[in-house]
Amino acid sequence: MSNMTYQIHKCCLYLCFFFFFQRLIAELNKEQDAFIAGKNNEKGEAVAPWIGAPNEDALREECLALSTDRRNFVRAPPPGVEFDWDFEAVQPMAQATLALDPNLENMRFELVPKVISEENFWRNYFYRVSLLRQSHELNAMASQAESNPNQSTGSIDHPQA
């Protein structure tokens, strides 16, 4: 019976972490968008989407790898997926990313407008970038929760095995 209780407790903790991380990621994404918009308005400077992310170097490499596969640009996000998208708002970020990624520039030249519109090109790209960012943010939060479990769970007692 104690093993079953432990499994239920473990499952509850997992669900708590999952919903906590979902809410936290949504908040982080909003804050990042506001930060980037503020930076763009302040100085007119645009930043690449990996700037300021957890594990920035690894995310940069993954984002740069996106531009080597044509499918990342011609496949739309799956139906039913909520992806907040504002073409005008991401234009400065798109330009900054183009300046740092020659493969992205080549892919854009190859596909726009012959295969896909400019707006859909960037929507598909930034959808995939957002998935990568979320993955890195979740991993960073999970690592932080593992290194400091008492802080993230609050007053939940851990069972002794």
Legacy VTK file of the C-alpha trace (Angstrom):
# vtk DataFile Version 3.0
C-alpha trace
ASCII
DATASET POLYDATA
POINTS 161 float
0.000 0.000 0.000
2.844 2.426 0.761
4.301 1.839 -2.728
0.935 2.773 -4.273
0.756 5.900 -2.106
4.253 6.824 -3.179
3.328 6.366 -6.863
0.215 8.538 -6.457
2.268 11.191 -4.677
4.894 11.048 -7.404
2.197 11.413 -10.065
0.681 14.396 -8.253
4.066 16.074 -8.024
4.622 15.509 -11.716
1.267 17.104 -12.555
1.996 20.051 -10.266
5.359 20.609 -11.937
3.835 20.235 -15.399
1.121 22.845 -14.824
3.522 25.134 -12.987
6.007 24.963 -15.874
3.294 25.552 -18.478
2.158 28.713 -16.687
5.732 29.822 -16.101
6.691 29.315 -19.742
3.714 31.358 -20.897
4.737 34.153 -18.530
8.386 33.960 -19.629
7.395 34.124 -23.294
5.245 37.205 -22.658
8.056 38.862 -20.704
10.578 38.035 -23.408
8.313 39.422 -26.139
7.775 42.595 -24.120
11.522 42.878 -23.483
12.359 42.426 -27.154
9.660 44.880 -28.207
11.009 47.378 -25.664
14.551 46.915 -26.924
13.398 47.372 -30.504
11.516 50.547 -29.596
14.338 51.963 -27.483
17.274 51.621 -29.810
15.843 50.198 -33.007
18.123 47.222 -32.407
16.795 43.777 -33.120
18.064 40.623 -31.485
18.109 37.040 -32.633
15.582 34.720 -30.950
18.210 32.831 -28.961
19.574 35.927 -27.248
18.880 35.821 -23.519
17.563 32.260 -23.532
18.712 29.595 -21.102
21.694 27.740 -22.557
21.984 30.373 -25.277
24.822 28.716 -27.203
23.043 25.385 -27.567
19.796 27.114 -28.583
21.713 29.190 -31.127
23.131 26.052 -32.732
19.700 24.423 -32.858
18.143 27.545 -34.388
20.914 27.730 -36.971
20.312 24.050 -37.797
16.630 24.797 -38.515
17.597 26.751 -41.592
19.235 23.748 -43.237
15.968 21.811 -43.632
13.408 23.083 -46.127
10.556 21.312 -44.307
10.887 23.741 -41.391
9.678 26.524 -43.663
7.044 24.881 -45.829
5.172 22.982 -43.076
2.708 25.061 -41.098
2.167 24.580 -37.375
-0.244 21.691 -36.699
-3.961 22.543 -36.714
-5.281 23.427 -33.295
-1.923 24.664 -31.979
-2.113 28.098 -30.399
0.810 30.110 -31.705
0.629 33.862 -31.176
1.950 35.388 -34.328
2.432 39.016 -35.367
4.313 39.363 -38.634
5.085 43.053 -38.120
6.378 42.515 -34.576
8.905 39.841 -35.565
10.298 41.640 -38.618
13.219 43.211 -36.702
14.039 39.838 -35.125
13.805 38.183 -38.538
16.237 40.719 -39.992
18.662 40.221 -37.106
18.485 36.445 -37.556
19.061 36.758 -41.301
22.205 38.755 -40.613
23.566 35.955 -38.391
22.494 32.912 -40.415
23.623 32.629 -44.051
21.677 29.371 -44.485
18.486 31.164 -43.490
19.162 33.864 -46.049
19.721 31.228 -48.759
16.569 29.331 -47.785
14.517 32.521 -47.882
15.895 33.370 -51.314
15.057 29.858 -52.537
11.509 29.692 -51.144
10.040 33.220 -51.014
7.820 33.911 -52.966
8.164 30.973 -55.370
7.071 28.305 -52.882
5.710 30.153 -49.850
4.783 33.700 -48.874
7.108 35.832 -46.765
4.674 35.861 -43.850
4.191 32.069 -43.862
7.936 31.517 -44.206
8.572 33.458 -40.999
5.536 32.061 -39.165
6.727 28.493 -39.784
10.297 29.345 -38.810
9.405 31.197 -35.612
6.940 28.481 -34.615
9.814 26.001 -34.611
12.099 28.463 -32.843
9.425 28.864 -30.161
9.338 25.082 -29.678
13.115 25.044 -29.232
12.978 27.947 -26.771
10.234 26.256 -24.750
12.256 23.057 -24.621
15.322 24.916 -23.349
13.266 26.859 -20.812
11.635 23.663 -19.517
15.016 21.955 -19.231
16.429 24.944 -17.344
13.462 24.993 -14.959
13.662 21.232 -14.428
17.380 21.495 -13.676
16.708 24.312 -11.258
13.919 22.323 -9.583
16.187 19.276 -9.258
18.981 21.307 -7.740
16.637 23.002 -5.273
13.570 20.739 -4.787
12.340 22.256 -1.516
11.879 25.690 -3.052
9.847 24.599 -6.071
7.435 22.280 -4.267
6.644 24.576 -1.368
5.300 22.728 1.631
4.806 19.310 0.023
6.519 16.623 2.079
8.578 14.044 0.227
7.843 10.440 1.266
10.622 8.352 2.633
11.181 5.080 0.748
LINES 1 162
161 0 1 2 3 4 5 6 7 8 9 10 11 12 13 14 15 16 17 18 19 20 21 22 23 24 25 26 27 28 29 30 31 32 33 34 35 36 37 38 39 40 41 42 43 44 45 46 47 48 49 50 51 52 53 54 55 56 57 58 59 60 61 62 63 64 65 66 67 68 69 70 71 72 73 74 75 76 77 78 79 80 81 82 83 84 85 86 87 88 89 90 91 92 93 94 95 96 97 98 99 100 101 102 103 104 105 106 107 108 109 110 111 112 113 114 115 116 117 118 119 120 121 122 123 124 125 126 127 128 129 130 131 132 133 134 135 136 137 138 139 140 141 142 143 144 145 146 147 148 149 150 151 152 153 154 155 156 157 158 159 160
